[in-house]
Amino acid sequence: MGGRKGSPAVIRYGSVCSGIEAATVAWHGLGWAPAWYSEIEAFPCAVLKHHYPVVPNYGDMTKFEEWPDEPIELLVGGTPCQSFSVAGLRKGLADPRGNLMLTFGAIARKYRPEWLVWENVPGVLSSNGGRDFGTFLGMLAELGYGFAYRVLDAQYFGVAQRRRRVFVVANARGWQRAAAVLFERESLSGHPAPSREAREEIAGSTVQCFDRQRSSEYGTSPIASTVSARDFKSAADLVAEPIMITGDVSHALTAPKRHWSSEDGTGRSPPTISINMQVRRLTPVECERLQGFPDNYTNIPWRKKPESPDGPRYKALGNSMAVPVMQWIGERIAAVESIDDEKKAP
């Protein structure tokens, strides 16, 4: 397995299905640097070029074999999720868009980064009876990565929208490091939860689970599942189970009861809010705030006009990851790296 020899001062990452780059906005404060992007849609490409003109955009991720062999320490991406959502008729891996998650693995094989971060809609957990997700995790295991996965909801990270997404974190040196990113230490103690026996009936000896209910710093109560790549023998045997999260909503906007719900990941429905029994469409700036972007981040010169129309902005923001969630994941990875540095210190 490739990756770093020691921890560099700056983590360089490659991003696929980059969109408008929630990861870069989230990780800029960590001092991390994007090595390259991979995005094909016209408006997101224009946003990337406007904000990050020196970062190359390699375009179509299926042409990754033509990309330069530039070392990266982390690969991040949310491959198209329509094929794993109700809106996409749950076609799963039979849909070419779904197959891009396997392309994600092929890119990981090419660059051998130490860390992988992958995001998708919760529907991926049950697509094809869980076998599609199992195929993805099995691929990571075959590549030599240990991994953990968890459903995180953006509403518990300081933004006023319900947005549940599956996050997979993988590490070349073992599942423990991946689990340390997504779960608190108590979650890895091995104490059984009531649902463990039922889960083991489904997965047999192929899945090692660590369950513990507790409250985290964000007021959540997760029922967490971690999979050990060492014990993973058959991808088809894995049936993933959604993780339930409850807690208080932290409102990012000043008006009461403003929520933007985007479960299907399409970004097609214009977001609306209800205030005092009146409904109106959210403005693009409000959507930027709901996703954690700076105001007017997506308002760029577009098609020979000084500003962008609302439509492309809504779609790009609806398809994006939530910045605060990505920031939390980045900070957790940085914390794991700092522990490694302390151990290496004389």
C-alpha angles and dihedrals in degrees: 000000000000127000134108131340099215125342116294121217089245127038109219115205139187119219127205126191081017099176108176092335110253086173094060093047090048097045101039090091090056091059092245118148131213113233094190145339133222115207133139107181112103102230098045088046088055091050090051093048091048097050101029107029095160096052111090119234108211093191119203109047092206087070092059092126087071093054121104118266094245115159117245131179097207138030118201133180148135104219114210109295103192091098090059098046134077088248090060094051089246094269091159119185092350086073113081089223089060091050089065087080086067089048086055087060092048090054089050088053091052098049101027096209117185093232133044125189117187129176135193144150119282090251089077089073093065101028109129090358091305093301095114091057089042089055090054093049091044089054090053090051092050088052089056099254126138112214149184131195135200139169111240125188117212092217089074093055099064104277126109101237136091104235118155116189135170114238122194118193118189132184132195092222099055148300093273092071092047091049091049088061098051102031138048117246093257090058089067097052094102097235108152122241125209091258095054097088092053091048092050090051088061100040103030114191094336096085128053111199131194113196131183131149116221142136117260131204089273095056095253129142106206128186096210131203124194124184123210113218089205091067097037109113108152125030091198091060094062116098109181121217125209117250115232118223127183133172147110120312116240109212118219096184126068099232118080125255099012113156132163111199116197110167101148097054095222098114089210102119114080105241116241136189133209118218120173092342093309122115125208137160118266116245118241090250090055089051089051089054091048089056094042098250124138116265113278092007089140096040098100134146104281132186096345093313124111094233138035124249117244097247100068090042093054092048095047092048093045090054094046130099116248110263098218092054091051090047090054092050091048092050091050091051090049089051091053089049092050091053089054090050091052091052091052093049114104 
